[in-house]
């Protein structure tokens, strides 16, 4: 049975994740609308959301599908965008890697942008947290995110045609990522990495299959790590 401390930490994580509802809900609705407009039946829209659980790569795949791109291009593009999850996994492993294998499999499924951003910030701010406390916090921040993503993807797919065209929802994508990145810019190393990723992402926009984003991310991490090494 969970201790009072882990229950409190779980509830704390849940409450702290609630502001993300503001961006997750319209983001999920938008995906449901776009996927339906691209010709996917409801079953495929929901299968897409439940199996992939990664909004950015889902939108990338849908975009290529509407352009009638070859299937291998769609898959490679979605995988390239989703490779950021490998970076998340590597960063969070020192904190959660000691958990049981079954627990890690569950954590991997719920490791999305929002849960990663909130969890890693808390772990770094409170290094004294035990493994059980870290797991409780991760569970808390994940609770409002994924169920809402599934539910409102369904709503977007079902009632998308009823949403007026002037209620454009695509603005929510950059807002969602800004809300996660901004709190992480705590040091000059973080700022250097962010600036590098912005410049390179814009400079490499011509690289096919969205691989420019991946290249920018890798180089930005190298710049941030080198900046931190030199300053320390």
URWO-V308322 format. One record per residue. N is the residue number from 1. RES is the residue in three letters. SS is DSSP state (2 for helix, 1 for strand, 0 for the rest). PSI is psi in degrees with one decimal (999 if undefined). D_FIRST is the distance of its C-alpha to the first C-alpha in Angstrom with 1 decimal. Layout:
N_RES_SS_PSI_D_FIRST + N_RES_SS_PSI_D_FIRST
//
This chain:
1_UNK_0_137.9_0.0 + 2_UNK_0_143.1_3.8 + 3_UNK_0_167.1_6.4 + 4_UNK_2_-34.0_9.4 + 5_UNK_2_-48.0_11.4 + 6_UNK_2_-34.7_9.9 + 7_UNK_2_-42.4_9.9 + 8_UNK_2_-41.4_13.4 + 9_UNK_2_-39.4_14.5 + 10_UNK_2_-48.1_13.5 + 11_UNK_2_-36.3_15.6 + 12_UNK_2_-43.6_18.2 + 13_UNK_2_-40.8_18.7 + 14_UNK_2_-46.7_19.0 + 15_UNK_2_-41.4_21.6 + 16_UNK_2_-24.0_23.4 + 17_UNK_2_-13.1_23.8 + 18_UNK_2_-36.7_25.4 + 19_UNK_2_-26.3_28.9 + 20_UNK_2_-16.5_28.9 + 21_UNK_2_-34.3_29.0 + 22_UNK_2_-31.8_32.6 + 23_UNK_2_-31.8_33.5 + 24_UNK_2_-41.4_31.2 + 25_UNK_2_-56.3_32.5 + 26_UNK_2_-30.4_36.2 + 27_UNK_2_-45.7_35.7 + 28_UNK_2_-42.1_34.0 + 29_UNK_2_-43.8_36.7 + 30_UNK_2_-42.2_39.4 + 31_UNK_2_-43.7_38.2 + 32_UNK_2_-41.5_38.3 + 33_UNK_2_-49.9_41.8 + 34_UNK_2_-41.9_43.1 + 35_UNK_2_-38.9_41.8 + 36_UNK_2_-42.0_43.3 + 37_UNK_2_-26.4_46.5 + 38_UNK_0_-5.9_46.6 + 39_UNK_0_5.2_46.8 + 40_UNK_0_134.2_43.3 + 41_UNK_0_165.3_42.3 + 42_UNK_2_-40.7_39.1 + 43_UNK_2_-39.0_37.4 + 44_UNK_2_-34.8_38.3 + 45_UNK_2_-47.5_37.3 + 46_UNK_2_-38.2_33.7 + 47_UNK_2_-39.8_33.6 + 48_UNK_2_-49.9_34.7 + 49_UNK_2_-40.7_32.1 + 50_UNK_2_-36.9_29.1 + 51_UNK_2_-35.4_30.3 + 52_UNK_2_-45.9_31.6 + 53_UNK_0_49.3_29.5 + 54_UNK_0_99.2_31.9 + 55_UNK_2_-45.8_34.3 + 56_UNK_2_-45.5_37.0 + 57_UNK_2_-31.6_37.5 + 58_UNK_2_-42.1_37.5 + 59_UNK_2_-38.3_40.2 + 60_UNK_2_-44.1_42.1 + 61_UNK_2_-43.0_42.1 + 62_UNK_2_-40.3_43.3 + 63_UNK_2_-45.2_46.0 + 64_UNK_2_-33.2_47.4 + 65_UNK_2_-41.0_47.2 + 66_UNK_2_-22.0_49.3 + 67_UNK_0_6.7_51.8 + 68_UNK_0_39.3_52.0 + 69_UNK_0_155.3_51.0 + 70_UNK_0_150.4_50.7 + 71_UNK_2_-37.8_47.3 + 72_UNK_2_-31.2_46.9 + 73_UNK_2_-41.2_47.5 + 74_UNK_2_-46.0_44.8 + 75_UNK_2_-46.5_42.3 + 76_UNK_2_-41.0_43.3 + 77_UNK_2_-46.0_43.3 + 78_UNK_2_-39.9_39.8 + 79_UNK_2_-38.9_38.6 + 80_UNK_2_-44.7_40.5 + 81_UNK_2_-36.7_38.9 + 82_UNK_2_-5.6_35.4 + 83_UNK_0_-14.7_35.9 + 84_UNK_2_-25.0_34.5 + 85_UNK_2_-30.9_31.0 + 86_UNK_2_-37.4_31.9 + 87_UNK_2_-43.0_32.6 + 88_UNK_2_-44.8_29.3 + 89_UNK_2_-44.1_27.5 + 90_UNK_2_-37.7_29.6 + 91_UNK_2_-32.7_28.9 + 92_UNK_2_-11.7_25.1 + 93_UNK_2_-41.3_24.8 + 94_UNK_2_-21.8_25.1 + 95_UNK_2_-36.6_21.9 + 96_UNK_2_-0.3_19.7 + 97_UNK_0_-18.9_21.7 + 98_UNK_0_-3.0_19.6 + 99_UNK_0_162.3_16.7 + 100_UNK_0_156.3_16.7 + 101_UNK_2_-45.8_19.6 + 102_UNK_2_-38.9_17.9 + 103_UNK_2_-41.1_15.9 + 104_UNK_2_-35.3_19.3 + 105_UNK_2_-41.0_21.0 + 106_UNK_2_-42.9_18.8 + 107_UNK_2_-40.9_19.4 + 108_UNK_2_-37.6_23.1 + 109_UNK_2_-39.2_23.4 + 110_UNK_2_7.2_22.2 + 111_UNK_0_93.4_24.1 + 112_UNK_0_178.2_26.8 + 113_UNK_2_-48.8_29.1 + 114_UNK_2_-45.8_27.2 + 115_UNK_2_-37.8_23.7 + 116_UNK_2_-49.1_25.5 + 117_UNK_2_-45.0_27.6 + 118_UNK_2_-42.2_25.0 + 119_UNK_2_-47.3_22.5 + 120_UNK_2_-35.3_25.3 + 121_UNK_2_-42.0_26.8 + 122_UNK_2_-43.2_23.6 + 123_UNK_2_-41.1_23.0 + 124_UNK_2_-31.4_26.7 + 125_UNK_2_-27.6_26.8 + 126_UNK_0_73.1_23.8 + 127_UNK_0_-12.6_24.0 + 128_UNK_0_-2.5_21.9 + 129_UNK_0_140.1_18.6 + 130_UNK_0_169.2_16.2 + 131_UNK_2_-45.0_15.3 + 132_UNK_2_-36.1_11.7 + 133_UNK_2_-39.2_13.4 + 134_UNK_2_-41.2_16.1 + 135_UNK_2_-40.1_14.0 + 136_UNK_2_-41.7_12.4 + 137_UNK_2_-42.5_16.0 + 138_UNK_2_-42.2_17.4 + 139_UNK_2_-39.1_15.2 + 140_UNK_2_-46.2_16.3 + 141_UNK_2_-21.6_20.0 + 142_UNK_2_-25.2_20.0 + 143_UNK_2_-45.3_18.9 + 144_UNK_2_-12.4_22.3 + 145_UNK_2_-64.1_24.4 + 146_UNK_2_-45.5_24.4 + 147_UNK_2_-38.3_24.1 + 148_UNK_2_-36.4_27.0 + 149_UNK_2_-44.5_28.9 + 150_UNK_2_-49.5_28.8 + 151_UNK_2_-43.8_29.5 + 152_UNK_2_-18.1_32.4 + 153_UNK_2_-40.7_33.9 + 154_UNK_2_-45.7_34.3 + 155_UNK_2_-42.9_35.9 + 156_UNK_2_-38.4_38.2 + 157_UNK_2_-33.1_39.3 + 158_UNK_2_-43.0_40.0 + 159_UNK_2_14.9_41.6 + 160_UNK_2_-38.4_42.8 + 161_UNK_2_-20.6_46.5 + 162_UNK_2_-9.9_46.1 + 163_UNK_0_120.5_45.1 + 164_UNK_0_144.2_48.4 + 165_UNK_0_-31.0_49.7 + 166_UNK_0_-12.6_50.1 + 167_UNK_0_61.4_46.3 + 168_UNK_0_131.6_45.9 + 169_UNK_0_-3.5_42.3 + 170_UNK_0_-12.8_43.0 + 171_UNK_0_-18.4_43.0 + 172_UNK_2_-23.7_39.2 + 173_UNK_2_-53.4_38.8 + 174_UNK_2_-32.7_40.3 + 175_UNK_2_-40.2_38.6 + 176_UNK_2_-43.9_35.1 + 177_UNK_2_-33.2_35.8 + 178_UNK_2_-37.5_37.5 + 179_UNK_2_-23.0_34.5 + 180_UNK_2_-35.7_32.4 + 181_UNK_2_-42.5_35.1 + 182_UNK_2_-47.1_36.6 + 183_UNK_2_-17.1_33.6 + 184_UNK_2_-9.0_33.6 + 185_UNK_0_71.0_37.3 + 186_UNK_0_-19.3_36.6 + 187_UNK_0_168.7_39.1 + 188_UNK_2_-28.8_42.5 + 189_UNK_2_-43.0_41.1 + 190_UNK_2_-43.3_38.9 + 191_UNK_2_-41.2_42.0 + 192_UNK_2_-41.7_44.2 + 193_UNK_2_-43.0_41.9 + 194_UNK_2_-44.1_41.7 + 195_UNK_2_-41.8_45.5 + 196_UNK_2_-43.0_46.2 + 197_UNK_2_-37.5_44.1 + 198_UNK_2_-49.5_45.9 + 199_UNK_2_-46.7_49.3 + 200_UNK_2_-35.9_48.8 + 201_UNK_2_-39.3_47.1 + 202_UNK_2_-40.0_50.2 + 203_UNK_2_-28.7_52.6 + 204_UNK_0_22.4_51.1 + 205_UNK_0_-20.4_50.8 + 206_UNK_0_-14.3_53.4 + 207_UNK_0_129.1_51.4 + 208_UNK_2_161.7_50.7 + 209_UNK_2_23.8_47.3 + 210_UNK_2_17.8_45.7 + 211_UNK_2_-18.3_45.7 + 212_UNK_2_-35.5_47.1 + 213_UNK_2_-41.3_43.7 + 214_UNK_2_-43.3_42.1 + 215_UNK_2_-44.7_45.0 + 216_UNK_2_-40.7_44.7 + 217_UNK_2_-44.6_41.0 + 218_UNK_2_-46.6_41.5 + 219_UNK_2_-37.7_44.5 + 220_UNK_2_-40.3_42.7 + 221_UNK_2_-39.3_39.8 + 222_UNK_2_-41.6_42.5 + 223_UNK_2_-45.6_44.3 + 224_UNK_2_-43.0_41.3 + 225_UNK_2_-41.5_40.3 + 226_UNK_2_-38.9_43.9 + 227_UNK_2_-45.9_44.3 + 228_UNK_2_-39.8_41.2 + 229_UNK_2_-44.1_42.6 + 230_UNK_2_-39.2_46.0 + 231_UNK_2_-25.1_44.8 + 232_UNK_0_999_42.6
//
